[in-house]
Amino acid sequence: MSWLTNRVLPKIGLGRRKDGPDNLWEKCRACGQMVFHRDLEQSFRVCPHCDHHMRLTASQRLGLLFDDAEFERLKTPQPPMDPLKFKDSRRYPDQIKDARSAAEADFAVEAGLGRIGGQPTVVAAQNFFFMGGSVSPGEGEAIVAAAERAVQEDAALIVCAASGGMRMQEGILSLMQMPRTTVAIQRLKEKGLPYISVLTDPTTGGTTASFAMIGDVAIAEPGALIGFAGPRVIEQTIREQLPDGFQRAEYLLEHGMVDMVVHRHELAETLARILSLMREPMVAPPVSLPPPEAVAKPDPVDEPVADADEVGEDTGEAPEKAL
Ligand SMILES: [Zn+2]
């Protein structure tokens, strides 16, 4: 494809776009530019024009982080579906069925075991495209299973958050996942294993109020919305205009809520570096010296006298030898 068809025509809405499938080009939400899908894949869905970090599915996230994109998918327990027989505009089982076929996954959390920078690591990633990444007992089980597997394997745990919160269709059972996931992660921490949370756009609601904010290290992606209640709700409640960039990753970094904001292209490398710092001792432990009384004292009579004689002879002869 020439530069003309590749770059210019789609922007002005002419020509070849109708020839191919619609999904060859994607419009960036931030700058409005059309981006060719292959360019977008190669840049891990970071807009090449404005650096906007578009959302990733859970599978894309796992592939991005593990060394050589190689990992073992973790199977998670399947709790009973639709315990409340919930129905709003549609029956809940129908909503789940659609979400499952669209996402090609059973839950809004997918987890894998592999290596990052050579360190054994379990990653659990939320999928915002699956019912807004909401957490029901199924997703809670996935995170608990990920933490337990990390303990079994003596591996670090990373959770990539992308969620609107707990899933209302399963009511209190969803809310129960907040303490459950927190306890599972606490058990991992008690074993001395690192837990890192990666906060992506958006991380809100019960996800923020539980596992997402208890990382030993909290990393956010640029521009990610991170908060409990959304900015609109807060603005309406306190009847004040919120500052620019409120609840965005950079604002939270400035106010001490996250440890670092890391570009997606540097995320795997940064995680590898943090994991190696947390898991490999940088300085060898000091060699313990023997106690002073155990050190043999030199014989005060023989050795110093003999040495002095030899030294005296040597110094006398040395200039002649040198000449
Ligand atoms: Zn853009």
Residues whose N, C-alpha, C, O or C-beta is under 5 A from the ligand:
A	BS01	ZN	C28 A30 C31 C47 H49 C50 D51 H52
